[in-house]
């Protein structure tokens, strides 16, 4: 009989099995073949056999509470949200998964206060929205049915903040609380999908930690020194499909800018409470088969994921209310996306119903003039595989462009910037960082060691709402914000200030800021903030304070120190513009040419040529005992001023004198046509042949000129030329050169200008 080859093979295997069974001890008998196959196809080996898994990682962490003692308390509140694509490459031979947490996005907020006996002694604030760098982690298989996820995306997330203590503010870096994979790793062990379940690794974890301890719940009260932190973490992974690309793009991507809707509300200046977006952009995810692929170009579902900044308000000076309770600057609106056939999951997630798709579109709405974020998409195939979106590589020069696994950045921008490239291109500021504050006044103007206007590049881009209109300021301009309560009376002086300084002046409405702090950029994030920049308020001096001299309270200094500007109503009408420009210059750190050597007084006729002199300024002369009798001298042909000719209207006169201290130069010294030099109406000559109670009148046809320049010299010019031989001489030491002294930015702490001592020389006769 002829035996076939396969029959011989079966007989040999049977004999071998019999021999093995006979030699083996009874309790180690070989299992049946079916059991061998089951052990080789465990949940772990099934998962490890998939080369790559892709999906998303989401996390939210929050903490709040208070510690108290009989004398002190510490209060805090903080929140972190985090989102990132995630990939896992399986190393089957090593029973190990290498996890890559891709470039992600986070929102970070921490506010803390230390209180002693009811008084706040320290305040800690940090708020950021930013991209998170790529990180690596691991997936371990502890058994045939379990895995351990070692997540490390939360420790070390940075955020620049501020600490204010005893009136001093510093800006340290903050970080989020630690979730150590070594200390808490045992809490991240999960079951693998069974061998007959769909291939999907989906894990969620709710955890409460305090330092290195896991708590069952948050204690009440919270023990002193402990900080319970809640965590909610989720990841969702499926095998990666490789037959096609999911290409993500956006309509009018090159030109789109984030905007907000402005709607005035009675009783408030502005609102971001309206639900209307300012602008909308449509994104598209398209299935594109790879070259040579024969697979279908349709998928059963497309999901869009959006991450967004959460900057306070809607612009740098908008009210701190959000368009929705979540406050995200960019959102998927339910109604707009339902019109596109999408299912609304939440403000950050929309998806198509299950079906067949070659492409899908979604609308993203903007509720902030400086909003920014990322968008990604994923497509799921009929066989349960997933493809994450790609975009055209902005750096690619090939045709068609190369693709990269980066998110689509909104608006179109560089990965290290929150500013739209379109706006940077228009403003010629592509090379500037978001924190740049380096603009200068040009033409030799300004303090070269203290450039800028206190506004970061990003803040200029996000802009300001002034009298219900939104403006984006120019990063090439030095911007200055003024609340003008004088109306049109100040217009000529403001224009003169602008013309002489090259400073860009923006007029701020009464409802566009909080008078308690005068901040023009209060709603900021520390990641793109260089200073709390203040606006300046100008008004006529109140009748009770008006002594005939305009005053910049807190100046000369930068705007943060300027409490307000009060303009006198007693000045000559033709001097008003110069007075306004002069005081505005004080608010950007420009001092007088000198100090002292001047007083203001009313002159009322007595018996010719004598007059009653009533000083009003400086304050030490505004007393009853300082009122006296003086004589006036006029050069031949001098026209009498109306107040000296018997008019019922009284007028103040600026009277120039000297100081008892040698070498002190007065407010009348220096360049004769500079707006920072005071203009004298009368002089006290101190020569032996003239009595000191005589006033040499310089009025009308002999009056000193009204300044219309901003000087660049320390020397006296015109009638002040010649040093000590000039009428008032050179400017005092470190004075003059006014055009070179301007500082607009509040990020600098300026030293107060020292005032040379001046004891006025003034004599008069008793009445």
Helices and strands as residue ranges (DSSP letters): H 5-23, G 26-28, H 33-40, H 43-48, E 52-68, E 72-91, G 92-94, E 96-116, E 119-132, E 135-140, E 146-150, E 158-165, E 168-170, E 173-175, G 185-188, E 189-191, E 200-210, E 213-214, E 229-239, E 244-250, E 279-289, E 301-308, E 330-331, H 334-338, E 342-346, E 349-352, E 359-366, E 373-380, E 386-392, E 403-404, E 408-410, H 421-426, H 457-462, E 464-466, E 469-471, E 479-484, G 487-490, H 491-501, E 504-507, G 526-528, E 536-540, E 551-553, G 559-561, E 564-567, G 573-575, H 576-586, E 598-605, E 610-617, G 619-621, G 624-626, E 628-633, G 642-645, E 652-656, E 682-683, E 694-697, G 700-702, G 718-720, G 723-725, G 738-740
